[in-house]
Amino acid sequence: MRTFHKTVETFTPGAKTLPQKYFVADDIFAKERQNIFSREWLYVGHQSQSEHAGDYLLVEIAGESLIIVRDKKGQLHGFYNVCRHRGTRMCEEQRGQFANTIQCPYHAWTYGLDGRLLGTPHMEDVEGFDKAEHSLHAVSLTLWEGFIFVNLAEKPVPLVERFAPLEGKFSHWNLPKLRSAKTIEYDVRANWKLIFENYSECYHCPLVHPELSKLSPYDSAENDLCEGPFLGGFMPITRGNSLSLSGNACALPLGDIKAEDHHRVFYYSIFPNMLLSMHPDYVMVHQIWPRSPDRTLIVCDWFFHPDAFGRPDFKPADAIDFWDMTNRQDWHVCELSQQGIGSRAYKPGFYSPRESISAAWDREYLRAIGES
């Protein structure tokens, strides 16, 4: 079990928000797709959301449609949603279950759940055609703490190497065993970077989140990851037992959580598309998906201990409704920020010392896009 050690944060006086072009320009958005979302490891779901053979998720990344599916041996795979015959997209529903195979709806080319081409009507006499050479195009896929990550790069840095700074850090939360009780999608009219910058500070909490501020003081953050692709730390719960509408715990404790962590909420951003919020009795996770310079799809899941489901004291709505309210408060101010940043009057503003993690996130973003 890893003990929390606070790292002394370094705040650079004079640090400013990003220039306008990073929030509104089409060429910047295209560069992000190429340099970040086509090269980095991206969070797409949890292993419990594709539990049985044939269970699949459909994910859109950088304009590409991907099928995440579990095969008959229990192995997860990621494939481009592109038939090897004439390129037709084979799957349209966001989630579901394939019976035993994946079949193209155009000419019935059929693939195994492991991507192998199995059936090709009327192709027997085509000279030079070999089914073994026409499996579905795969993408790199691996698991981290039960979460599914994919990478579109041809030869990505192994995730175990990329995530080395996080090794063992969250193991006592038993994240792989958790199950989602609710998924909510938000269509936010704001640039995706504003979501991260907002998440990384509570300077705004007294005005924007009065309900949250009553349970967890806005100026109480202690951060242990202060530079690089992984940022964050904890805030104490000073009233009640959890962050919920009632202020009470709504489910069983998650795992082997240290005594002091039963009164803390941990917030971490994992570059470039994951927000991981760990409470004593549940975990909230956001997927961040840029759709245009001024639009972001956010997929939010609430995960609980598997033994909590069905118990009379299991009240997931207490947490879900609390954070759905808080999320919408955040998305509203992010949309207001987007509107203001689009003005000719906008100029980069100074960050306060309470926004040091937001400034650190900006630095990591500029490095990843190749402009540091």
C-alpha positions as CSV (number, residue, x, y, z in Angstrom):
1,M,0.0,0.0,0.0
2,R,1.5,3.3,-1.1
3,T,1.6,6.2,1.4
4,F,0.5,9.6,0.1
5,H,3.4,12.1,0.1
6,K,2.8,15.7,-0.7
7,T,5.1,17.2,-3.3
8,V,5.9,20.9,-2.9
9,E,4.2,22.6,-5.8
10,T,6.2,25.0,-7.9
11,F,4.2,27.9,-9.2
12,T,5.8,30.1,-11.9
13,P,4.8,33.7,-11.3
14,G,3.6,35.3,-14.5
15,A,2.2,32.0,-15.9
16,K,-0.7,32.8,-18.2
17,T,-3.5,31.0,-19.9
18,L,-3.1,29.8,-23.5
19,P,-3.5,32.2,-26.4
20,Q,-6.8,32.3,-28.3
21,K,-5.8,30.1,-31.2
22,Y,-5.5,27.0,-29.1
23,F,-9.2,27.1,-28.4
24,V,-10.7,28.2,-31.7
25,A,-8.4,27.4,-34.6
26,D,-9.1,24.5,-37.0
27,D,-5.4,24.0,-37.7
28,I,-4.6,23.6,-34.0
29,F,-7.5,21.1,-33.7
30,A,-6.1,19.1,-36.7
31,K,-2.6,19.2,-35.1
32,E,-4.0,17.9,-31.8
33,R,-5.6,15.0,-33.7
34,Q,-2.3,14.1,-35.3
35,N,0.2,14.8,-32.5
36,I,-1.9,13.8,-29.5
37,F,-5.0,11.7,-30.2
38,S,-3.3,9.6,-32.9
39,R,-0.2,8.9,-30.8
40,E,-1.1,8.8,-27.1
41,W,-2.7,6.1,-25.0
42,L,-6.4,6.9,-24.7
43,Y,-8.9,5.6,-22.2
44,V,-12.0,4.1,-23.8
45,G,-13.8,2.1,-21.1
46,H,-13.5,-0.4,-18.3
47,Q,-13.0,-4.2,-18.6
48,S,-16.4,-4.8,-16.9
49,Q,-18.2,-3.1,-19.7
50,S,-17.0,-5.8,-22.1
51,E,-17.3,-8.8,-19.8
52,H,-18.5,-11.7,-22.0
53,A,-17.5,-13.1,-25.3
54,G,-18.9,-10.9,-28.1
55,D,-19.5,-7.8,-25.8
56,Y,-18.3,-4.7,-27.7
57,L,-17.9,-1.0,-27.4
58,L,-17.8,1.4,-30.4
59,V,-15.4,4.3,-29.9
60,E,-14.6,7.3,-32.2
61,I,-11.0,8.6,-32.0
62,A,-9.6,11.3,-34.2
63,G,-12.2,10.6,-36.9
64,E,-11.7,6.9,-36.7
65,S,-14.3,4.3,-35.6
66,L,-13.0,1.5,-33.5
67,I,-14.6,-1.7,-32.2
68,I,-13.5,-2.9,-28.8
69,V,-14.5,-6.5,-28.4
70,R,-13.9,-9.6,-26.2
71,D,-13.2,-12.8,-27.9
72,K,-14.1,-16.4,-26.9
73,K,-10.9,-16.8,-25.0
74,G,-11.6,-13.8,-22.9
75,Q,-9.1,-11.6,-24.7
76,L,-9.9,-7.9,-25.5
77,H,-9.1,-6.6,-29.0
78,G,-9.4,-3.3,-30.7
79,F,-10.1,-3.2,-34.5
80,Y,-10.8,-0.5,-37.0
81,N,-14.5,-0.6,-37.9
82,V,-13.6,-1.1,-41.6
83,C,-14.3,-4.2,-43.6
84,R,-11.3,-5.5,-45.6
85,H,-13.5,-6.0,-48.7
86,R,-14.7,-2.5,-49.7
87,G,-14.1,-0.5,-46.5
88,T,-17.7,-0.5,-45.2
89,R,-18.3,0.3,-41.6
90,M,-19.6,-2.9,-40.1
91,C,-21.0,-1.8,-36.7
92,E,-23.3,1.1,-35.9
93,E,-24.6,0.6,-32.4
94,Q,-22.5,2.1,-29.6
95,R,-22.6,-1.0,-27.4
96,G,-23.9,-4.5,-27.8
97,Q,-23.0,-8.1,-28.3
98,F,-21.9,-10.0,-31.4
99,A,-23.3,-13.6,-31.4
100,N,-20.1,-15.4,-32.5
101,T,-18.8,-13.3,-35.4
102,I,-18.6,-9.8,-36.8
103,Q,-20.3,-9.6,-40.2
104,C,-20.2,-6.7,-42.7
105,P,-23.8,-5.7,-43.6
106,Y,-22.8,-5.0,-47.2
107,H,-21.5,-8.2,-48.7
108,A,-21.5,-10.5,-45.6
109,W,-17.8,-10.8,-45.2
110,T,-17.5,-12.4,-41.7
111,Y,-14.8,-12.2,-39.1
112,G,-14.1,-14.0,-35.9
113,L,-14.1,-12.1,-32.6
114,D,-10.3,-12.2,-32.8
115,G,-10.4,-10.4,-36.1
116,R,-9.6,-13.3,-38.4
117,L,-11.5,-13.4,-41.7
118,L,-13.7,-16.4,-41.7
119,G,-16.3,-16.1,-44.4
120,T,-16.1,-14.5,-47.9
121,P,-19.0,-15.4,-50.2
122,H,-18.1,-16.1,-53.8
123,M,-14.4,-15.4,-53.4
124,E,-13.2,-19.0,-53.8
125,D,-11.9,-18.5,-57.4
126,V,-10.3,-15.1,-57.0
127,E,-6.7,-15.5,-57.9
128,G,-4.2,-14.3,-55.3
129,F,-6.8,-13.9,-52.5
130,D,-5.8,-15.3,-49.1
131,K,-8.2,-15.0,-46.2
132,A,-5.3,-15.2,-43.8
133,E,-4.0,-11.9,-45.1
134,H,-7.2,-10.0,-44.6
135,S,-7.9,-10.0,-40.9
136,L,-9.4,-6.8,-39.5
137,H,-6.8,-4.0,-38.9
138,A,-6.0,-4.0,-35.2
139,V,-5.0,-1.2,-32.9
140,S,-2.8,-1.5,-29.8
141,L,-4.9,-2.2,-26.8
142,T,-3.9,-2.9,-23.2
143,L,-5.3,-2.7,-19.6
144,W,-4.3,-0.4,-16.8
145,E,-6.0,-1.0,-13.4
146,G,-8.9,-2.5,-15.2
147,F,-9.3,0.4,-17.6
148,I,-9.1,-0.2,-21.4
149,F,-6.6,2.0,-23.3
150,V,-5.9,2.0,-27.0
151,N,-3.3,3.7,-29.2
152,L,-3.5,4.5,-32.9
153,A,0.2,4.8,-33.4
154,E,1.9,2.0,-35.4
155,K,4.6,1.5,-32.8
156,P,3.5,3.2,-29.6
157,V,5.6,3.5,-26.5
158,P,4.4,0.5,-24.3
159,L,1.7,1.7,-21.8
160,V,3.6,0.0,-18.9
161,E,6.5,2.3,-19.8
162,R,4.4,5.4,-20.3
163,F,2.5,4.8,-17.0
164,A,5.5,3.8,-15.0
165,P,5.1,6.9,-12.6
166,L,1.7,5.5,-11.6
167,E,2.9,1.9,-10.9
168,G,1.2,0.6,-7.7
169,K,-0.2,4.1,-6.9
170,F,-3.9,3.1,-7.0
171,S,-3.7,-0.6,-6.5
172,H,-5.4,-0.5,-3.0
173,W,-8.5,1.0,-4.6
174,N,-9.2,-2.4,-6.4
175,L,-10.1,-0.5,-9.5
176,P,-10.2,-3.6,-11.8
177,K,-13.0,-5.2,-9.8
178,L,-15.4,-2.2,-9.8
179,R,-18.6,-2.1,-11.9
180,S,-20.3,0.9,-13.5
181,A,-23.8,1.8,-12.2
182,K,-24.4,4.7,-14.5
183,T,-23.1,6.3,-17.7
184,I,-24.0,9.9,-18.7
185,E,-22.8,11.6,-21.9
186,Y,-22.5,15.3,-22.0
187,D,-22.2,17.4,-25.2
188,V,-20.3,20.5,-24.1
189,R,-19.9,23.5,-26.3
190,A,-16.4,24.2,-25.2
191,N,-12.8,23.3,-26.2
192,W,-11.6,20.0,-24.6
193,K,-8.6,21.8,-22.9
194,L,-11.0,24.0,-20.9
195,I,-12.4,20.8,-19.3
196,F,-9.0,19.8,-18.1
197,E,-8.0,23.3,-16.9
198,N,-11.3,23.6,-15.0
199,Y,-10.9,20.1,-13.4
200,S,-7.4,21.0,-12.3
201,E,-8.3,23.8,-9.8
202,C,-10.9,24.6,-7.2
203,Y,-10.3,28.3,-7.3
204,H,-13.8,28.5,-8.9
205,C,-15.6,26.2,-6.4
206,P,-17.0,28.7,-3.9
207,L,-19.1,30.5,-6.6
208,V,-19.7,27.6,-9.1
209,H,-20.1,24.7,-6.6
210,P,-21.6,25.9,-3.3
211,E,-22.8,22.3,-2.5
212,L,-19.4,20.8,-3.1
213,S,-17.7,23.5,-1.1
214,K,-19.8,22.8,1.9
215,L,-18.4,19.2,2.0
216,S,-14.8,19.8,0.9
217,P,-13.0,23.2,1.3
218,Y,-11.9,24.7,-1.9
219,D,-8.5,25.8,-0.6
220,S,-7.5,22.4,0.9
221,A,-5.9,20.6,-2.1
222,E,-2.6,18.8,-1.5
223,N,-1.1,17.6,-4.8
224,D,1.6,14.9,-5.2
225,L,1.8,14.9,-9.0
226,C,2.6,18.4,-10.1
227,E,4.4,18.1,-13.5
228,G,4.0,15.9,-16.6
229,P,1.2,13.9,-18.0
230,F,-0.3,12.8,-14.6
231,L,-1.4,15.6,-12.3
232,G,-3.4,15.9,-9.1
233,G,-3.7,14.9,-5.5
234,F,-6.4,14.9,-2.8
235,M,-8.9,17.2,-1.0
236,P,-10.3,16.3,2.5
237,I,-14.0,15.7,3.2
238,T,-14.7,17.8,6.2
239,R,-18.4,17.3,6.5
240,G,-20.1,13.9,6.2
241,N,-18.6,10.7,4.9
242,S,-18.6,11.2,1.1
243,L,-19.4,13.6,-1.6
244,S,-23.1,13.0,-2.2
245,L,-26.4,14.8,-1.9
246,S,-26.9,13.6,1.6
247,G,-23.2,13.8,2.6
248,N,-23.3,10.2,3.6
249,A,-21.6,7.1,2.1
250,C,-23.9,5.5,-0.5
251,A,-22.1,2.2,-1.0
252,L,-19.6,-0.2,0.5
253,P,-16.0,1.0,0.8
254,L,-14.1,0.3,-2.4
255,G,-11.2,-1.7,-1.1
256,D,-8.1,-1.7,1.0
257,I,-8.3,2.0,1.6
258,K,-6.1,3.5,4.3
259,A,-8.0,5.0,7.3
260,E,-7.2,8.6,6.5
261,D,-8.3,8.1,2.9
262,H,-11.8,7.4,4.1
263,H,-12.1,11.2,4.5
264,R,-10.4,12.2,1.2
265,V,-11.3,12.6,-2.4
266,F,-8.5,12.0,-4.9
267,Y,-8.5,13.9,-8.3
268,Y,-6.1,13.0,-11.1
269,S,-5.9,14.0,-14.7
270,I,-4.3,11.4,-17.0
271,F,-3.2,13.0,-20.2
272,P,-4.8,13.3,-22.7
273,N,-8.4,12.1,-22.1
274,M,-9.0,10.7,-18.6
275,L,-10.2,12.3,-15.4
276,L,-10.0,9.9,-12.4
277,S,-11.9,10.9,-9.2
278,M,-11.7,8.4,-6.4
279,H,-14.0,8.6,-3.4
280,P,-14.1,6.3,-0.4
281,D,-17.3,4.6,-1.7
282,Y,-17.2,5.1,-5.5
283,V,-15.0,6.2,-8.4
284,M,-16.1,8.7,-11.0
285,V,-14.2,8.6,-14.4
286,H,-14.6,11.0,-17.3
287,Q,-13.6,10.3,-20.9
288,I,-12.8,13.5,-22.8
289,W,-13.3,13.4,-26.6
290,P,-12.7,16.5,-28.7
291,R,-15.2,16.8,-31.5
292,S,-14.3,20.3,-32.9
293,P,-12.5,23.3,-31.6
294,D,-15.6,24.4,-29.6
295,R,-17.3,21.1,-28.9
296,T,-16.4,18.2,-26.6
297,L,-18.1,14.9,-25.8
298,I,-17.7,13.8,-22.2
299,V,-18.6,10.3,-21.1
300,C,-18.9,10.0,-17.3
301,D,-19.1,6.7,-15.4
302,W,-19.7,6.0,-11.8
303,F,-18.1,2.8,-10.5
304,F,-18.9,0.9,-7.3
305,H,-17.7,-2.2,-5.4
306,P,-19.3,-5.2,-7.1
307,D,-20.7,-6.5,-3.7
308,A,-22.6,-3.2,-3.2
309,F,-25.1,-3.9,-5.9
310,G,-28.4,-5.3,-4.6
311,R,-27.7,-4.3,-1.0
312,P,-30.4,-2.3,0.8
313,D,-27.9,0.4,1.7
314,F,-26.7,0.8,-1.9
315,K,-27.9,4.3,-3.0
316,P,-25.8,5.2,-6.1
317,A,-28.1,8.0,-7.1
318,D,-26.9,9.9,-4.0
319,A,-23.5,10.2,-5.6
320,I,-24.5,10.2,-9.3
321,D,-27.1,13.1,-8.9
322,F,-24.6,15.1,-6.8
323,W,-21.9,14.9,-9.5
324,D,-24.3,15.2,-12.4
325,M,-25.3,18.6,-10.8
326,T,-21.6,19.5,-10.3
327,N,-20.6,18.4,-13.8
328,R,-23.3,20.6,-15.3
329,Q,-22.1,23.5,-13.3
330,D,-18.6,23.0,-14.6
331,W,-19.7,22.5,-18.2
332,H,-21.7,25.8,-18.0
333,V,-18.7,27.9,-16.9
334,C,-16.5,26.1,-19.5
335,E,-19.0,27.1,-22.2
336,L,-19.0,30.7,-20.9
337,S,-15.2,30.6,-21.1
338,Q,-15.3,29.3,-24.6
339,Q,-17.6,32.2,-25.6
340,G,-15.4,34.8,-24.0
341,I,-12.2,33.4,-25.4
342,G,-13.7,33.7,-28.9
343,S,-13.9,37.4,-28.5
344,R,-11.5,39.8,-30.1
345,A,-11.1,41.3,-26.6
346,Y,-9.6,38.0,-25.2
347,K,-5.9,38.0,-24.2
348,P,-4.2,35.4,-22.1
349,G,-4.8,36.0,-18.3
350,F,-2.5,35.5,-15.3
351,Y,-2.9,32.2,-13.4
352,S,-3.2,32.5,-9.6
353,P,-1.1,30.3,-7.3
354,R,-4.3,28.2,-6.8
355,E,-4.2,27.3,-10.5
356,S,-0.7,25.8,-10.6
357,I,-1.9,22.4,-11.8
358,S,-3.9,24.0,-14.6
359,A,-0.7,25.8,-15.7
360,A,1.2,22.5,-15.4
361,W,-1.4,20.9,-17.6
362,D,-0.9,23.6,-20.2
363,R,2.8,22.9,-20.3
364,E,2.3,19.2,-20.8
365,Y,-0.2,20.0,-23.6
366,L,2.3,22.3,-25.4
367,R,5.0,19.6,-25.1
368,A,2.7,17.0,-26.6
369,I,1.6,19.1,-29.5
370,G,5.2,20.0,-30.2
371,E,5.1,23.6,-29.3
372,S,6.9,23.7,-25.9
